[in-house]
Amino acid sequence: MEPTVSSQAPVLMGADGAPLPAAVRSAARAKMTRNRMMASTAYQGAGYDNPSLAKWRPRTWSGHSALRWDRGQLVDRLNDIARNDGWASAGVSRLVDNIIGSGWILSSKPNYASLNLTYDEAEEIADRIEALWRDFTLDVDMWCDAERSKNMTGILGLAARHRFGADGEAMATLIWREDAPGFQTAVQVVDPGRCSNPHGRMDSETLRDGVEVDEHGAAVAYHFRRAHPGDVFSGGAKQWQWDRVERETEWGRPVVVHAFEPSRAGMTRGASNWAPVIRSIKQATDYEDFESQAALLNAVMAAFIETPFDPDELMDSLGVDGNSAVGNMYGAIAEAQNAYYNAAPIDLPGVRVNTLQPGETAKFTRPEHPNVNFEAFVNAALRKVASAVGLSYEQLTMDWSKVNYSSARAALLEVWKGLTSRKNSFAAQFMGRIYRAFLEEIFDKGLVQLPAHAVPFEDNPAAWCHAEWIGPGRGWIDPQREAAAAGLRIASNLSTLQQEAAEQGRDWKMNAQQKKRERDYYLKLGLDPDVGQPETRTQSETITETKDPDEEVEEEVNGPRKTARRHPLGIPAIRRRAA
């Protein structure tokens, strides 16, 4: 009799021998279907059939959550690298030097159209604002700094080290100092590590990593720990005390300044640009340490002595130990050898030669460190680091040995774009807020006189805060060519004196005023101010010799006009009548 074949589907049994529930079987089938679909996806990067991607299953993080849980450890590691690694420390310094330099120059640009001013009125007011700003920021008593240890350049430099270094953000509070003799506005730079949720509280809908936000995600207040978490021995009770500081007053004056560049929507704190390359920096540092240790070992261990005699093996074969007669014999032989070498050394001038026992040979080490691939590995890591933080390899390492004019200029132009973008962003978020508080103070004190028809500051502060911040100059690779190109751009109306001067870190108005002072001083001393500019002198002489048509007709009728004798400086001589 032939066996019958059942038409029913096989039944899956569980560990207890009972059939699996229908829900479990349905989930298993869905999982299998998903795996089959993932084996062949429209985007290969989303598949799991490639060995490199098979076990790569990252979690879905938001911009805030990705940073929230790892920020503390990440910042600690980056700060450690900045303290102890020369490349990282140099990189942060290069960024600060290129973005902040020796400070920023204010070029006030109030929007005269929306402030009911003429262009000339706005320019006159801007000159007054710039003069007061210089008094505020360059005060030798440093009242602009709450700690009174820095002027505004120092404040900017410190904040930039936080912003473009390990923290990825800069924070400061604007305080009001009644004891200050001139301006009461002062800046207090705050370590971002002090901003956190009180007592380690978990994040909520309105509190994110020390930042209190509204329904739109805009910061409304910050929670600052009174002492840094690392000050465990000096903080005392302040370690567990937090202050809630509102972002601004009810009338809009800034109180907290927070500068960072979010990489994703919804971020309330900043991430450092050094974070993606922290592993490369650590690997390069470790590799450098290992190579240095190996090279040092090669230098110290110059040679090894090889002998065919092994006392331990001989005594083991004879079944004796070190205290036996044989062991004592070997000890006596060793002592006799040392006594012989010490008593009869072979000395040559500057050289010491040691004799060896019969059968012994000297094997010298062959130094093989640093490894031939060491430099290539380190340079590749440094190029990755430089690219991530926005510098060129040459700027990071200060190695210009393989650079020519074309490559240097191309690198400079490309890097300058990124540095300018970062500088403008930092100026808007950090310096712009400080400048707004400063303007409010000087207008409130009546230090700037406005026409009656002008819009007051409190009615349109945004229009009064328009400004450009002139940072460090881009520099010249070939000064002669680039200066000629700048003059050609100005002559062709493709650029202006303001733009060209700003690219070199100068204010065109200050340049013009200084140039006039110098020219007037030369003339006062009877010196030629155009000694190096023959074209200027020729042009001036041509203009001087040009005569008016009416004057030429008069000379034809009445003869040449007699003019008073003049001093070489142009001063007419005084003819005194004889008594």
Residue pairs with C-beta under 8 A, 6 or more apart in sequence:
11 19
12 19
12 20
12 25
13 19
13 20
14 20
20 28
35 48
38 46
38 47
38 48
38 49
39 47
39 48
39 49
40 47
40 49
41 47
44 50
45 53
47 53
48 54
62 264
62 266
63 262
63 263
63 264
63 265
63 266
63 267
64 208
64 209
64 266
64 267
64 268
64 269
67 209
67 267
67 269
67 271
68 203
68 208
68 209
68 269
71 209
71 269
71 271
74 271
74 272
74 275
74 278
75 166
75 167
75 192
75 193
75 272
77 278
78 88
78 165
78 166
78 272
78 274
78 275
78 278
79 166
81 88
81 166
81 274
81 278
81 281
81 282
81 285
82 88
82 89
82 92
82 165
82 166
83 89
85 281
85 285
87 281
87 284
87 382
87 385
87 396
87 397
88 274
88 281
88 385
90 396
90 397
90 398
91 274
91 385
91 386
91 389
91 391
91 396
92 161
92 164
92 165
94 391
94 395
94 396
95 160
95 164
95 165
95 389
95 390
95 391
95 419
96 157
96 160
96 161
96 164
97 472
98 391
98 395
98 419
98 472
99 160
99 164
99 419
99 422
99 423
99 426
99 471
99 472
100 153
100 156
100 157
100 160
100 471
100 472
101 471
101 472
101 473
101 505
102 153
102 472
103 137
103 151
103 152
103 153
103 156
104 152
104 153
104 156
104 427
104 431
104 469
104 470
104 471
105 469
105 470
105 505
105 506
105 507
105 510
106 129
106 130
106 133
106 134
106 435
106 467
106 469
106 470
107 126
107 130
107 467
107 468
107 469
107 470
107 498
107 502
107 507
108 125
108 126
108 127
108 129
108 130
108 133
108 466
108 467
109 126
109 466
109 467
109 468
110 117
110 122
110 125
110 126
110 129
110 463
110 464
110 466
111 122
111 463
111 464
111 466
112 118
112 119
112 121
112 122
114 455
114 460
114 463
115 122
115 454
115 455
115 460
115 463
115 464
116 453
116 454
116 455
117 125
117 451
117 453
117 454
121 451
121 454
125 448
125 450
127 509
128 447
128 448
128 449
129 439
129 442
129 448
132 442
132 447
132 448
133 435
133 438
135 182
135 183
136 144
136 152
136 182
136 183
136 185
136 438
137 144
137 151
137 152
137 153
138 151
138 152
139 151
139 182
141 148
141 181
142 148
142 149
142 150
142 151
143 177
143 180
143 181
143 182
143 183
143 186
144 151
144 152
144 155
144 183
144 185
144 186
144 187
145 151
145 152
145 154
145 155
145 186
145 187
145 188
146 173
146 175
146 177
146 186
146 187
146 188
147 188
150 157
150 158
152 187
155 172
155 187
155 189
156 430
156 431
158 189
159 170
159 172
159 189
159 259
159 430
160 170
160 426
162 169
162 170
162 171
162 189
162 191
162 192
163 169
163 170
163 259
163 260
163 270
163 426
163 430
164 273
164 389
164 422
165 272
165 274
166 272
166 274
167 191
167 192
167 193
167 270
167 272
168 260
168 261
168 269
168 270
168 271
168 272
168 273
168 275
169 192
169 258
169 259
169 260
169 269
169 270
170 189
170 192
170 257
170 258
170 259
170 260
170 426
170 430
171 189
171 190
171 191
171 192
171 195
171 222
171 256
171 257
171 258
171 259
172 187
172 188
172 189
172 190
172 256
172 257
172 430
172 434
173 187
173 188
173 190
173 224
173 245
173 255
173 256
173 257
174 185
174 186
174 187
174 188
174 253
174 254
174 255
174 256
174 257
174 433
174 434
174 437
175 185
175 186
175 187
175 188
176 184
176 185
176 186
177 184
177 185
177 186
178 184
180 186
183 438
183 441
183 442
184 441
185 434
185 437
185 438
185 441
187 257
187 434
190 224
191 228
192 269
192 270
193 228
193 229
193 230
194 224
194 225
194 226
194 227
194 228
194 229
195 209
195 210
195 211
195 222
195 223
195 224
195 225
195 269
196 209
196 210
196 223
196 225
196 229
196 242
197 203
197 207
197 209
197 210
197 223
198 223
198 242
199 240
199 242
201 207
203 209
206 212
206 213
206 214
207 213
207 223
208 268
208 269
209 268
209 269
210 222
210 223
210 224
210 269
211 219
211 221
211 222
211 223
211 258
211 268
211 269
212 219
212 220
212 221
212 222
212 223
212 244
213 219
213 220
213 268
214 220
217 266
217 268
219 247
219 256
219 258
219 268
220 246
220 247
221 244
221 245
221 246
221 247
221 256
222 244
222 245
222 247
222 256
222 258
223 242
223 243
223 244
223 245
224 242
224 243
224 245
225 238
225 239
225 241
225 242
226 235
226 238
226 239
226 241
226 242
226 243
227 234
227 235
227 236
227 238
227 239
227 241
228 235
229 239
231 239
232 239
245 255
245 256
246 255
246 256
247 254
247 255
247 256
248 254
248 255
248 256
249 255
251 458
252 461
253 436
253 437
253 440
254 433
254 434
254 436
254 437
257 429
257 430
257 433
257 434
258 429
259 270
259 425
259 426
259 429
259 430
260 267
260 269
260 270
260 429
261 270
261 422
261 425
262 270
263 271
273 388
273 389
273 390
274 281
274 385
274 388
274 389
276 388
277 384
277 385
277 388
277 389
280 381
280 384
280 385
281 381
281 385
283 381
284 377
284 378
284 381
284 382
287 374
287 377
287 378
288 374
288 378
291 369
291 370
291 371
291 374
294 369
294 370
295 367
295 369
295 370
298 365
298 367
298 368
298 369
299 367
301 365
302 364
302 365
303 362
303 363
303 364
303 365
304 362
304 363
304 365
305 356
305 360
305 361
305 362
305 363
306 360
306 361
306 362
306 363
307 357
307 359
307 360
308 359
308 360
309 359
311 327
311 330
314 326
315 321
315 322
315 324
315 326
315 327
315 330
318 326
320 326
320 327
321 327
322 331
337 357
341 354
341 355
345 352
345 353
345 354
346 353
346 354
346 355
347 353
356 362
379 393
382 393
382 396
382 397
383 393
385 396
386 392
386 393
386 395
386 396
386 397
389 396
390 415
390 418
390 419
390 422
391 415
392 411
392 412
392 414
392 415
393 399
394 400
394 403
394 408
394 411
395 415
400 408
403 411
405 477
405 478
408 477
409 477
412 474
412 475
412 477
416 474
423 469
423 471
424 469
427 469
431 469
432 465
432 467
435 465
435 467
436 461
436 465
439 457
439 461
439 464
439 465
440 457
440 458
440 461
442 448
443 456
443 457
443 458
443 464
444 457
450 456
455 463
457 464
468 502
470 501
470 502
470 505
470 506
470 507
471 505
472 505
473 503
473 504
473 505
473 506
474 503
474 504
475 504
476 482
476 483
476 504
486 495
486 500
489 495
489 500
490 496
490 497
490 500
496 508
497 508
497 511
497 512
498 508
500 508
501 507
501 508
501 511
502 508
518 529
519 529
522 528
522 529
523 529
523 569
524 569
526 568
526 569
528 537
530 536
530 537
530 540
551 561
554 561
555 561
564 572
564 573
564 575
565 572
565 573
566 572
566 573
567 573
